[in-house]
Amino acid sequence: MSYTALYRKWRPERFEDVKGQDAIVRTLKNQIAMGRIGHAYLFCGTRGTGKTTV
């Protein structure tokens, strides 16, 4: 049995699975739909706010 860290096991794989980050998800979806994907995104916030998840 291989070990998988909890943060990897339960991390969302689709935008629809991300909870509590509606504005960010909407912005990213719109940028993808318009074909204007940035080369980098900076997410800031306190610990536990979903920066790594998004």
CNS distance restraints for C-alpha pairs under 8 A (distance, minus, plus):
assign (resid   4 and name CA) (resid   8 and name CA) 6.68 0.50 0.50
assign (resid   4 and name CA) (resid   9 and name CA) 6.28 0.50 0.50
assign (resid   5 and name CA) (resid   9 and name CA) 6.25 0.50 0.50
assign (resid   6 and name CA) (resid  10 and name CA) 6.07 0.50 0.50
assign (resid   7 and name CA) (resid  11 and name CA) 5.87 0.50 0.50
assign (resid  11 and name CA) (resid  53 and name CA) 6.30 0.50 0.50
assign (resid  12 and name CA) (resid  17 and name CA) 5.25 0.50 0.50
assign (resid  12 and name CA) (resid  18 and name CA) 5.94 0.50 0.50
assign (resid  12 and name CA) (resid  53 and name CA) 6.91 0.50 0.50
assign (resid  13 and name CA) (resid  17 and name CA) 6.82 0.50 0.50
assign (resid  14 and name CA) (resid  18 and name CA) 7.15 0.50 0.50
assign (resid  15 and name CA) (resid  25 and name CA) 6.37 0.50 0.50
assign (resid  18 and name CA) (resid  25 and name CA) 7.76 0.50 0.50
assign (resid  18 and name CA) (resid  53 and name CA) 7.55 0.50 0.50
assign (resid  18 and name CA) (resid  54 and name CA) 7.28 0.50 0.50
assign (resid  21 and name CA) (resid  25 and name CA) 6.12 0.50 0.50
assign (resid  21 and name CA) (resid  50 and name CA) 7.71 0.50 0.50
assign (resid  22 and name CA) (resid  26 and name CA) 6.01 0.50 0.50
assign (resid  23 and name CA) (resid  27 and name CA) 6.19 0.50 0.50
assign (resid  24 and name CA) (resid  28 and name CA) 6.19 0.50 0.50
assign (resid  25 and name CA) (resid  29 and name CA) 6.05 0.50 0.50
assign (resid  25 and name CA) (resid  54 and name CA) 7.65 0.50 0.50
assign (resid  26 and name CA) (resid  30 and name CA) 6.12 0.50 0.50
assign (resid  27 and name CA) (resid  31 and name CA) 6.25 0.50 0.50
assign (resid  28 and name CA) (resid  32 and name CA) 6.24 0.50 0.50
assign (resid  29 and name CA) (resid  33 and name CA) 6.14 0.50 0.50
assign (resid  30 and name CA) (resid  34 and name CA) 6.12 0.50 0.50
assign (resid  31 and name CA) (resid  35 and name CA) 6.04 0.50 0.50
assign (resid  31 and name CA) (resid  36 and name CA) 5.12 0.50 0.50
assign (resid  31 and name CA) (resid  37 and name CA) 5.65 0.50 0.50
assign (resid  32 and name CA) (resid  36 and name CA) 6.20 0.50 0.50
assign (resid  32 and name CA) (resid  37 and name CA) 5.86 0.50 0.50
assign (resid  43 and name CA) (resid  51 and name CA) 5.73 0.50 0.50
assign (resid  44 and name CA) (resid  51 and name CA) 6.81 0.50 0.50
assign (resid  45 and name CA) (resid  49 and name CA) 6.37 0.50 0.50
assign (resid  45 and name CA) (resid  51 and name CA) 7.25 0.50 0.50
assign (resid  50 and name CA) (resid  54 and name CA) 6.24 0.50 0.50
